[in-house]
């Protein structure tokens, strides 16, 4: 069913869900019917396993564009000029 790599990944990801025998236990007691509870438990187990087997996407590092850098520096320059003009008014 699962290869060795997948089994290792599942044991790492589902460590807190394993019992002392190493089995994953899913419990559902929402319905009054045993059949419906079994169906819900199986559904939960399949979603749990599929989420555990998904590998996260690798983040590709990106650089800030030259236009974005220039815009940031320009806004900083305008802010500093604005504050510098405020200082000059108090000196007189």
N, C-alpha and C positions, 0 to 999 in steps of 0.2 A: 504494500500500500504506500508507505513512505520510504524514501531511501535514507541512508545513514545521516546525510547532511541535514535533511529536513527533520529527522527525529531529534538531532542535536539542537537545531534551531527551536523546535517546539518545546523541548525540555528547558531551554534557557528562558524563553519568553513566557511560558506558562508555569514557572517554578512555584508561584504562590497558589496555583490551582491544583497542584498534584497532591495526592494523599500519600500516606507512608509506603504504599505498595507501588507508587509510581504511576497511578492511573488518574486521568482527568475525570472529575466528578461534576456533573451538571444536574442541578435539582430544579424542578418546576412543580409548584403546587398551586397554580393560579386557578385551574379549572376543577370542576367536581369529577370530571371524567378522567380515568386513568389513561385512556387512549389519547385524548387531547393533550394531556400533560406530557406524555411521551413524545408526541409530535413536536410540541414546543421545545422540549429539551433537546431533541435531535437538531432542530433548527438553530437553537442557540449554540450547540456544539459546532455545527458546520460554520457558522459565522465567526465563532471564536478561533477555530483552526485557520480559516482563510485569512483573518486579520493577523494572526501570528506568523503566517508564512509569507506575508507581503514584505518585500524589502523596500526600505525608504529610498526615495530618489536622491542621488548624489548631487549636492549643491555645487554649481559651477560658480567660482568666484568671478565677479564682474568689476570693471573699473568705472569710476565716475567719468562722464564725458567731459570734454574740454568746454563745451558750452555751459554745462551745469556748474563747473568750477568757476568759469568767468562770471556767470550770473551771481553766484554766491559771493565772490570777492567784490563785485560791483555793489551789491546791496550792503555789504559790510562797509565799504568805502563811503557810500551815501549816508549810512547811519553815523559813522564817525564824523563826517563833515557836519551833520546836523547837531551832534553833541558839541562839537568844537565851536560852532556858532553860538550856542547857548552860553558857553563859558565867557566869550568875549563881551557879552552884554553886561555881565555882572562886574567886570573889571572897571568900568567907567564911572 
